[in-house]
Amino acid sequence: MRLDYITSAIGLALMYFSVTFIFPSLTAVYYGDYYAIYPFILSAAFTYAVGAVFHSVWGARRKFDSLKKKEALCIVAFAWILISLSAAIPFLFFGFSFADAVFESSSAITTCGASVITDFSLYPKAVFFWRSFCHWIGGLGIIVLFIAILPQFAVAGRQMFFAESANPNKEKLAPRMQYNALNLLLVYFLLSILSVFFLYVAGMPLFDAVCNSFSMISAGGLSPNQDSIAGYKSNAIVWICIVFMFLGGTNFALQYKVIFHRNFKSLFKSSEFRAYFFIILIASLVISIFITLDEGLPSRVIWIDNFRDALFHTVSLMTSTGFYATNHDEWDAKAKIILMFLVFIGPSAGSAGGGIKVIRIIYVLKFLKREFILMLHPKAVIPIKLDKAPVSPLVGQQILSFVFFYFLIFAVIAMVVSMIEDSVLTGLIASATSIGNTGLGFDSLGPSGNFSHLSAASKFILSFAMIIGRLELIPMLVMFNPDYWRLASSVKDKKAPK
């Protein structure tokens, strides 16, 4: 690897990320919280300075046309880590410990949605805007945003995009990567604007509508209301959130086809979308039956209300958003088991959500089906297809490896956190919601609690788990290979013709 290329690219990422601190500063000005301006201005200056050092002093000031894949993976991984640390700086000025600040920023930038804040009245609106805005930035991926903004990433950007892309087929929207990223961002902006509009029309204050929209479209879950969506006490808002959380968990490339090419048939031609839709529908029906029967023999109105609540939490947890409209900790145990199962499945590939993703689950099920058939017919040749296209053995192997490592990392983190916190339940729930970027769990990590009671060690471990989950595991796992760290000579060390 060429460290000058890597530090130069990371430096650029930090320099451009420093601009984002302007928005919470303007929020502080607008609401008259002038004391809240300085933390964000100082954070911007520090982040820009660090980025400039990386880019100008340690870096090489180059175009990245010859960037190698492992260098791109390294840039993706370290950019997310350093940007998460940069996003933590403002929290330190508001009384957060270092562990709490890193946890809150990592949760925000990875769209996890877990929080350590226990009393919302202690902080200005700029803090809550910053959390939600970090969600929005992280939703499509910081690196993807830089591809759309920085022309010098146009060639190597394809490798960076694939480094965190969840789609095994890596379907192209257009021939050029920069144009592809802009198409995805166009859908992202459109959904964000529409969700703000509908939430505001439904009676939500404009500030809350903006923050919740940022969190909702990015599958984040941090809300400016201490009681999340339940705090607004509005059925209309609940239904609006259901729709936009569902869209936030739907493949943006597929939505681009539907919205801008009016290719409505592509929705249900997609096996992943069909599975995503019907998993949510069936799980919601089953959960609503469980919680309704647990209440005895209620009226038809109660049945409808229970289905609405079941649908809301099914969509919220499966898309890894993490909003809540009622305290699902009070539900029947069977309903909570289903919700926990949905946390692992996750939404569609190419969406803002975390988890394993529906397309991988489909592949694993088809792989298992094929293995059962081969037990009876060992000489049969049975290709595995997704949307009528055969999946190459190499891609299939990558999918199976991802699923294996996903559960392996979950088990390791759960074991370590369980030992630290002396609670198996806490370890399991914290690990699942962190690596799945869901943020909302059960028991002490559910609607009536948060992550503030965990030890500093657990918070650091879970912060790292959030980044691992957000980057689809691979960029982090690759770095554990010793061959990955073999340094190559820089281009500037070679005598290239002028």
C-alpha positions as CSV (number, residue, x, y, z in Angstrom):
1,M,0.0,0.0,0.0
2,R,1.0,3.6,-0.6
3,L,0.5,5.5,2.6
4,D,0.8,8.9,0.9
5,Y,-2.2,8.1,-1.3
6,I,-4.2,6.9,1.7
7,T,-3.4,9.9,4.0
8,S,-4.1,12.3,1.1
9,A,-7.6,10.8,0.5
10,I,-8.5,10.7,4.2
11,G,-7.2,14.2,4.6
12,L,-9.6,15.4,1.8
13,A,-12.5,13.5,3.5
14,L,-11.8,15.2,6.8
15,M,-11.5,18.7,5.2
16,Y,-14.8,18.3,3.4
17,F,-16.5,16.8,6.5
18,S,-15.4,19.9,8.5
19,V,-17.9,21.9,6.4
20,T,-20.8,20.0,7.9
21,F,-20.2,21.6,11.3
22,I,-21.6,24.9,9.9
23,F,-25.2,23.6,9.9
24,P,-25.5,22.9,13.6
25,S,-23.8,26.3,14.2
26,L,-26.5,28.0,12.1
27,T,-29.1,26.1,14.1
28,A,-27.7,27.5,17.3
29,V,-27.8,31.0,15.9
30,Y,-31.4,30.6,14.7
31,Y,-32.6,29.4,18.1
32,G,-30.6,31.9,20.0
33,D,-28.3,29.3,21.7
34,Y,-25.2,31.4,21.1
35,Y,-23.1,29.4,23.6
36,A,-23.6,26.3,21.4
37,I,-22.0,27.9,18.4
38,Y,-18.4,27.7,19.6
39,P,-18.2,23.9,20.1
40,F,-19.1,23.4,16.4
41,I,-16.9,26.1,15.0
42,L,-13.9,24.9,17.0
43,S,-14.7,21.3,15.9
44,A,-14.8,22.4,12.3
45,A,-11.4,24.2,12.6
46,F,-9.7,21.3,14.3
47,T,-11.1,18.8,11.8
48,Y,-10.1,20.9,8.8
49,A,-6.6,21.4,10.3
50,V,-6.1,17.6,10.8
51,G,-7.4,17.0,7.3
52,A,-5.0,19.6,5.9
53,V,-2.1,18.0,7.6
54,F,-3.0,14.5,6.3
55,H,-3.5,15.9,2.8
56,S,-0.7,18.4,2.5
57,V,2.1,17.2,4.8
58,W,1.7,13.4,5.0
59,G,-0.2,13.0,1.8
60,A,0.8,13.5,-1.8
61,R,-1.8,15.9,-3.3
62,R,-2.6,13.5,-6.2
63,K,-5.4,12.4,-8.3
64,F,-6.4,8.9,-7.4
65,D,-6.7,7.3,-10.8
66,S,-4.4,4.5,-10.0
67,L,-5.8,3.7,-6.5
68,K,-5.7,0.0,-5.7
69,K,-8.6,-1.9,-4.2
70,K,-6.9,-2.5,-0.8
71,E,-6.0,1.2,-0.6
72,A,-9.6,2.1,-1.3
73,L,-10.7,-0.3,1.5
74,C,-8.3,1.2,3.8
75,I,-9.5,4.8,3.0
76,V,-13.1,3.7,3.6
77,A,-12.4,2.1,7.0
78,F,-10.1,4.8,8.4
79,A,-12.3,7.7,7.0
80,W,-15.3,6.4,8.9
81,I,-13.3,5.9,12.1
82,L,-11.7,9.4,12.0
83,I,-14.9,11.1,10.9
84,S,-16.7,9.4,13.8
85,L,-14.0,10.7,16.2
86,S,-14.4,14.2,14.6
87,A,-18.1,14.1,15.0
88,A,-17.6,13.4,18.7
89,I,-15.7,16.6,19.4
90,P,-18.8,18.9,19.9
91,F,-20.3,16.5,22.5
92,L,-17.2,16.9,24.7
93,F,-18.1,20.6,25.1
94,F,-21.6,19.7,26.4
95,G,-20.4,17.5,29.3
96,F,-20.1,14.1,27.6
97,S,-17.3,11.9,28.8
98,F,-14.9,10.8,26.0
99,A,-16.5,7.3,25.9
100,D,-20.0,8.8,25.7
101,A,-19.1,11.3,23.0
102,V,-17.5,8.6,20.8
103,F,-20.5,6.3,21.3
104,E,-23.0,9.0,20.5
105,S,-21.1,10.2,17.4
106,S,-20.4,6.7,16.2
107,S,-24.1,5.8,16.6
108,A,-25.1,8.9,14.7
109,I,-22.6,8.7,11.8
110,T,-23.2,4.9,11.3
111,T,-27.0,5.4,11.5
112,C,-27.2,3.1,14.5
113,G,-29.4,5.2,16.6
114,A,-28.3,4.1,20.1
115,S,-27.9,6.9,22.6
116,V,-26.5,7.7,26.0
117,I,-28.6,10.9,26.6
118,T,-31.0,10.5,29.5
119,D,-32.2,14.1,29.9
120,F,-33.0,16.0,26.7
121,S,-33.7,19.3,28.5
122,L,-29.9,19.7,29.3
123,Y,-28.9,20.2,25.7
124,P,-29.6,22.9,23.0
125,K,-31.4,22.1,19.8
126,A,-28.1,22.2,17.9
127,V,-27.0,19.0,19.6
128,F,-30.1,17.1,18.4
129,F,-29.8,18.6,15.0
130,W,-26.1,17.4,14.8
131,R,-27.1,13.8,15.7
132,S,-29.8,13.7,13.1
133,F,-27.6,15.4,10.5
134,C,-24.8,12.9,11.1
135,H,-27.4,10.2,10.5
136,W,-28.3,11.8,7.2
137,I,-24.7,12.1,6.1
138,G,-24.0,8.5,7.0
139,G,-27.2,7.2,5.3
140,L,-25.8,6.8,1.8
141,G,-22.2,6.6,3.0
142,I,-19.8,9.4,3.5
143,I,-17.5,8.1,0.8
144,V,-20.4,8.0,-1.7
145,L,-21.1,11.6,-1.0
146,F,-17.4,12.5,-1.7
147,I,-17.6,10.6,-5.0
148,A,-20.4,12.9,-6.0
149,I,-18.6,16.0,-4.9
150,L,-15.0,15.4,-5.7
151,P,-14.1,14.8,-9.4
152,Q,-10.7,13.4,-8.5
153,F,-12.4,10.3,-7.0
154,A,-14.2,9.6,-10.3
155,V,-12.1,6.5,-11.2
156,A,-11.2,5.0,-7.8
157,G,-14.6,6.0,-6.5
158,R,-16.1,2.9,-8.0
159,Q,-13.9,0.7,-5.7
160,M,-14.8,2.8,-2.7
161,F,-18.5,2.5,-3.5
162,F,-18.3,-1.2,-3.8
163,A,-16.3,-1.4,-0.6
164,E,-19.5,-0.6,1.3
165,S,-22.1,-1.7,-1.2
166,A,-24.4,-4.5,0.0
167,N,-25.7,-5.6,-3.4
168,P,-23.9,-8.8,-4.6
169,N,-24.7,-8.0,-8.2
170,K,-23.5,-4.4,-7.9
171,E,-26.1,-3.3,-10.5
172,K,-25.1,-0.1,-12.4
173,L,-27.5,2.8,-12.7
174,A,-25.4,4.5,-15.4
175,P,-22.0,4.0,-17.0
176,R,-20.2,6.5,-14.9
177,M,-19.8,6.1,-11.1
178,Q,-20.1,9.8,-10.3
179,Y,-23.4,9.9,-12.2
180,N,-24.6,6.8,-10.4
181,A,-23.9,8.4,-7.0
182,L,-25.8,11.5,-8.0
183,N,-28.8,9.5,-9.0
184,L,-28.9,7.8,-5.6
185,L,-28.4,11.1,-3.9
186,L,-31.3,12.5,-6.0
187,V,-33.6,9.9,-4.6
188,Y,-32.2,10.5,-1.1
189,F,-32.9,14.2,-1.3
190,L,-36.4,13.7,-2.7
191,L,-37.4,11.3,0.1
192,S,-35.9,13.6,2.7
193,I,-37.9,16.6,1.4
194,L,-41.1,14.7,1.1
195,S,-40.9,13.2,4.6
196,V,-40.2,16.7,6.1
197,F,-43.3,18.1,4.3
198,F,-45.7,15.3,5.3
199,L,-44.5,15.3,8.9
200,Y,-44.9,19.1,9.2
201,V,-48.4,18.9,7.6
202,A,-49.3,16.2,10.1
203,G,-48.6,18.6,12.9
204,M,-45.0,17.9,13.9
205,P,-42.9,21.1,14.6
206,L,-40.6,22.0,11.7
207,F,-37.4,21.4,13.6
208,D,-38.6,18.0,14.8
209,A,-39.8,17.2,11.2
210,V,-36.4,18.0,9.8
211,C,-34.5,16.0,12.4
212,N,-36.8,13.0,12.3
213,S,-36.8,13.0,8.5
214,F,-32.9,12.9,8.6
215,S,-33.1,10.0,11.0
216,M,-35.9,8.2,9.1
217,I,-34.6,8.3,5.6
218,S,-31.1,7.3,6.7
219,A,-32.5,4.4,8.9
220,G,-31.0,6.1,11.9
221,G,-33.5,6.5,14.7
222,L,-32.2,9.3,16.9
223,S,-35.1,11.7,17.5
224,P,-35.2,15.2,19.1
225,N,-38.1,13.9,21.2
226,Q,-37.1,12.0,24.3
227,D,-40.0,9.6,23.7
228,S,-39.2,9.1,20.0
229,I,-42.3,9.0,17.7
230,A,-44.5,8.0,20.7
231,G,-43.9,11.5,22.1
232,Y,-45.9,13.2,19.3
233,K,-49.1,11.2,20.1
234,S,-50.3,11.3,16.5
235,N,-51.6,8.3,14.5
236,A,-51.0,10.3,11.3
237,I,-47.3,10.8,12.1
238,V,-47.0,7.1,12.9
239,W,-48.4,6.1,9.5
240,I,-46.1,8.7,7.7
241,C,-43.1,7.2,9.5
242,I,-44.1,3.7,8.5
243,V,-44.2,4.7,4.8
244,F,-40.9,6.6,4.8
245,M,-39.0,4.1,7.0
246,F,-40.1,1.4,4.5
247,L,-38.8,3.5,1.6
248,G,-35.6,4.2,3.5
249,G,-35.1,0.4,3.7
250,T,-35.8,-0.1,0.0
251,N,-33.1,-0.3,-2.6
252,F,-32.5,3.3,-3.8
253,A,-31.5,2.1,-7.3
254,L,-34.8,0.4,-7.6
255,Q,-36.6,3.5,-6.4
256,Y,-34.7,5.5,-9.0
257,K,-36.1,3.3,-11.7
258,V,-39.6,3.6,-10.4
259,I,-39.6,7.4,-9.8
260,F,-37.6,8.7,-12.8
261,H,-38.1,5.9,-15.3
262,R,-41.6,5.1,-14.2
263,N,-40.7,1.4,-14.3
264,F,-43.3,0.3,-11.7
265,K,-43.1,-3.3,-12.8
266,S,-39.5,-3.5,-11.6
267,L,-40.7,-3.4,-8.0
268,F,-42.3,-6.8,-8.0
269,K,-40.0,-8.2,-10.5
270,S,-37.3,-7.9,-7.8
271,S,-37.3,-11.0,-5.7
272,E,-35.6,-9.0,-2.9
273,F,-38.4,-6.4,-2.8
274,R,-41.1,-9.0,-2.8
275,A,-39.4,-10.8,0.1
276,Y,-38.8,-7.6,1.9
277,F,-42.5,-6.6,1.5
278,F,-44.0,-9.9,2.5
279,I,-41.7,-10.5,5.5
280,I,-42.8,-7.1,6.9
281,L,-46.5,-7.8,6.1
282,I,-46.5,-11.4,7.6
283,A,-44.4,-10.5,10.6
284,S,-46.7,-7.5,11.4
285,L,-49.8,-9.7,11.2
286,V,-48.4,-12.4,13.4
287,I,-47.1,-9.9,16.0
288,S,-50.4,-8.1,16.1
289,I,-52.2,-11.4,16.7
290,F,-49.8,-12.2,19.6
291,I,-50.2,-8.8,21.3
292,T,-54.0,-8.8,20.7
293,L,-54.6,-12.3,22.1
294,D,-52.4,-11.3,25.1
295,E,-55.0,-8.6,25.9
296,G,-58.0,-11.0,25.9
297,L,-60.8,-10.3,23.5
298,P,-60.6,-6.6,22.5
299,S,-62.7,-4.6,20.1
300,R,-62.0,-4.2,16.4
301,V,-60.5,-0.7,17.0
302,I,-57.9,-2.4,19.3
303,W,-57.1,-4.9,16.6
304,I,-56.4,-2.1,14.1
305,D,-54.3,-0.1,16.6
306,N,-52.3,-3.2,17.5
307,F,-51.7,-3.9,13.8
308,R,-50.5,-0.3,13.3
309,D,-48.1,-0.6,16.2
310,A,-46.9,-4.0,15.1
311,L,-46.4,-2.7,11.6
312,F,-44.5,0.4,12.8
313,H,-42.1,-1.6,15.0
314,T,-41.6,-4.4,12.4
315,V,-40.6,-1.7,9.8
316,S,-38.6,0.2,12.3
317,L,-36.5,-2.8,13.5
318,M,-36.2,-4.6,10.2
319,T,-35.0,-1.4,8.4
320,S,-32.6,-0.8,11.4
321,T,-34.2,2.6,12.0
322,G,-35.0,2.2,15.6
323,F,-37.9,4.6,16.2
324,Y,-40.6,3.5,18.5
325,A,-44.3,4.4,18.8
326,T,-45.1,2.4,21.9
327,N,-43.2,0.4,24.5
328,H,-42.8,-2.9,22.8
329,D,-41.1,-4.2,25.9
330,E,-44.6,-4.8,27.3
331,W,-45.6,-7.1,24.4
332,D,-45.8,-10.8,24.4
333,A,-42.5,-12.6,24.5
334,K,-43.2,-14.3,21.1
335,A,-43.7,-10.9,19.5
336,K,-40.3,-9.7,20.8
337,I,-38.6,-12.8,19.5
338,I,-39.9,-12.1,16.0
339,L,-38.7,-8.5,16.3
340,M,-35.3,-9.6,17.4
341,F,-35.1,-12.0,14.4
342,L,-35.9,-9.1,12.1
343,V,-33.0,-7.1,13.4
344,F,-30.6,-9.7,12.0
345,I,-32.4,-9.9,8.6
346,G,-32.2,-6.2,7.8
347,P,-33.7,-4.3,4.8
348,S,-32.9,-4.4,1.1
349,A,-29.4,-4.1,-0.3
350,G,-28.6,-0.7,-1.6
351,S,-30.6,1.0,1.1
352,A,-29.5,3.0,4.1
353,G,-30.2,0.2,6.6
354,G,-27.9,-2.3,8.3
355,G,-28.2,-6.0,9.1
356,I,-27.4,-8.9,6.8
357,K,-29.8,-7.7,4.1
358,V,-32.7,-9.6,2.5
359,I,-30.8,-10.5,-0.7
360,R,-28.2,-12.4,1.2
361,I,-30.9,-14.3,3.2
362,I,-32.6,-15.2,-0.1
363,Y,-29.3,-16.5,-1.4
364,V,-28.5,-18.5,1.7
365,L,-32.0,-20.2,1.6
366,K,-31.5,-21.1,-2.1
367,F,-28.1,-22.4,-1.3
368,L,-29.4,-24.6,1.5
369,K,-32.3,-25.8,-0.8
370,R,-29.7,-26.8,-3.5
371,E,-27.6,-28.7,-0.9
372,F,-30.7,-30.7,0.2
373,I,-31.4,-31.6,-3.5
374,L,-27.8,-32.6,-4.0
375,M,-28.0,-35.0,-1.2
376,L,-30.5,-37.0,-3.3
377,H,-29.1,-36.1,-6.7
378,P,-25.3,-35.6,-6.2
379,K,-24.6,-35.3,-10.0
380,A,-27.3,-32.6,-10.6
381,V,-26.1,-29.2,-11.8
382,I,-28.3,-26.6,-10.1
383,P,-27.2,-22.9,-10.5
384,I,-28.4,-20.4,-7.9
385,K,-30.2,-17.5,-9.5
386,L,-31.3,-14.1,-8.2
387,D,-33.9,-12.4,-10.4
388,K,-33.3,-15.0,-13.1
389,A,-29.6,-14.2,-13.3
390,P,-27.2,-16.9,-12.2
391,V,-24.9,-16.0,-9.2
392,S,-21.3,-16.8,-9.9
393,P,-19.6,-19.2,-7.4
394,L,-17.2,-16.4,-6.3
395,V,-20.0,-14.0,-5.4
396,G,-21.9,-16.9,-3.7
397,Q,-18.8,-17.7,-1.6
398,Q,-18.5,-14.0,-0.6
399,I,-22.2,-13.9,0.5
400,L,-21.8,-17.1,2.6
401,S,-18.5,-15.8,4.1
402,F,-20.2,-12.5,5.0
403,V,-23.1,-14.3,6.8
404,F,-20.7,-16.5,8.6
405,F,-18.5,-13.6,9.7
406,Y,-21.5,-11.6,10.6
407,F,-22.6,-14.1,13.2
408,L,-19.1,-14.8,14.3
409,I,-18.4,-11.2,15.0
410,F,-21.8,-10.9,16.7
411,A,-21.0,-13.9,19.0
412,V,-17.5,-12.5,19.9
413,I,-18.8,-9.0,20.7
414,A,-21.8,-10.4,22.6
415,M,-19.5,-12.7,24.7
416,V,-17.1,-9.8,25.5
417,V,-19.8,-7.3,26.4
418,S,-21.7,-10.0,28.4
419,M,-18.6,-10.6,30.5
420,I,-17.9,-6.8,31.0
421,E,-21.5,-6.1,31.9
422,D,-22.1,-9.4,33.8
423,S,-25.3,-9.9,31.8
424,V,-25.8,-12.3,28.9
425,L,-29.0,-10.5,27.9
426,T,-27.4,-7.1,27.7
427,G,-24.4,-8.5,25.7
428,L,-26.7,-10.3,23.2
429,I,-29.0,-7.3,22.7
430,A,-26.3,-4.7,22.6
431,S,-24.2,-6.7,20.1
432,A,-27.1,-7.4,17.8
433,T,-28.4,-3.8,17.7
434,S,-24.9,-2.3,17.3
435,I,-23.6,-4.5,14.5
436,G,-27.0,-4.4,12.8
437,N,-27.1,-0.5,13.2
438,T,-30.5,-0.7,14.8
439,G,-29.9,1.0,18.1
440,L,-33.2,0.0,19.7
441,G,-33.4,-3.2,21.7
442,F,-35.2,-4.6,24.6
443,D,-35.1,-4.6,28.4
444,S,-32.7,-1.9,29.7
445,L,-31.7,-1.1,26.0
446,G,-35.3,-0.8,24.9
447,P,-37.7,2.2,24.7
448,S,-37.7,2.8,28.5
449,G,-33.9,2.7,28.7
450,N,-30.7,3.5,26.7
451,F,-27.0,2.7,26.6
452,S,-25.9,5.2,29.3
453,H,-25.5,2.6,32.0
454,L,-22.9,0.5,30.1
455,S,-19.3,0.7,31.1
456,A,-16.8,2.8,29.0
457,A,-15.2,-0.4,27.7
458,S,-18.5,-1.7,26.4
459,K,-19.2,1.6,24.7
460,F,-15.9,1.7,22.9
461,I,-16.4,-2.0,21.8
462,L,-20.0,-1.3,20.6
463,S,-18.9,1.9,18.8
464,F,-16.4,-0.2,16.8
465,A,-19.1,-2.8,16.2
466,M,-21.3,0.0,14.7
467,I,-18.6,1.0,12.2
468,I,-17.9,-2.7,11.4
469,G,-21.6,-3.2,10.7
470,R,-22.0,0.0,8.7
471,L,-19.0,-0.9,6.4
472,E,-20.4,-4.4,5.7
473,L,-17.6,-6.1,7.7
474,I,-15.3,-6.6,4.7
475,P,-13.1,-3.5,4.9
476,M,-12.4,-4.2,8.6
477,L,-11.9,-7.9,8.2
478,V,-9.4,-7.5,5.4
479,M,-7.2,-5.4,7.6
480,F,-6.6,-8.4,9.8
481,N,-4.7,-10.1,7.0
482,P,-0.9,-9.4,7.3
483,D,-0.5,-9.3,3.6
484,Y,-2.8,-6.2,3.6
485,W,-0.2,-4.1,5.3
486,R,2.6,-4.7,2.8
487,L,3.7,-1.3,1.7
488,A,4.3,-0.5,-1.9
489,S,6.6,2.3,-3.1
490,S,4.8,5.5,-3.9
491,V,4.6,6.9,-7.4
492,K,6.6,9.9,-6.3
493,D,9.5,7.5,-5.5
494,K,9.7,6.4,-9.1
495,K,11.3,8.4,-11.8
496,A,8.3,9.0,-14.0
497,P,8.8,11.2,-17.1
498,K,7.8,14.8,-16.6
